[in-house]
Amino acid sequence: MQSLQRLSVVLASSGDPWPYADWPGPDDPFVSRVLHLLPPYPGLRETTADVVLLRCEDPAVTFPGLVDELGSRDVPVIVVSSRRDVQAVVAAFRAGAGYLVEGDYCDQMLSHAAQAAFAGHTYLSPSASDALREEARRMAEADDEMTRLRGLLSPRERQIMELLSTGLLAQEIALRLSLTEKTIRNNLSNIYAKLDVRGGTEAVLRWLGAASGGSQGALAR
């Protein structure tokens, strides 16, 4: 099996004490180093970072400024915030960012989230996933289109989408369902075609009711 690339991560933070001072450890399989930057994140677009962790109080205020600093660089972002309300999580997710709620993750999850983001997946901590599910339930109650959309998928495909929406990767879904990774990827290809999307992030957005029909290439990774 090919070894994973160890990543360089930028931690863009407001300056509050970072609770994982020893992360990443020397034997971390996913992350090799972390560069700390304070607002307004000087030199961000010149870094060779593979992933950006944005640790902030209010993503709605801070995230746009970070995007401006990145300029044309297409670097995956993971928001780390104490806010767990639906509006904050959905807004970040719609922008293609992962989301970790403070106190809802450990240092191992940080590394896993960075690797998932680099691979093109939107990683959510459990509370962030719950917030998206709450929004999905609210929208589904008032939207017959959600019922129609979910009816397009087979029971197995719906099961896979439920797991995908929690942030699991294809390999992890395969292990959870005792199937091969190839089978899961074939199912995902069928799901993307049925939902008229281009990738996993967009599929989850539609599945959770946070996006309308039709492909949205800006969100696909």
Secondary structure, 3 states (H helix, E strand, C coil): CCCCCCEEEEEEECCCCCCCCCCCCCCCCCEEEEEEECCCCCCHHHCCCCEEEEECCCHHHHHHHHHHHHCCCCCCEEEEECCCCHHHHHHHHHCCCEEEECCCCCHHHHHHHHHHHHCCCCCECHHHHHHHHHHHHHHHHHCHHHHHHHHCCCHHHHHHHHHHCCCCCHHHHHHHHCCCHHHHHHHHHHHHHHHCCCCHHHHHHHHCCCCCCCCCCCCCC
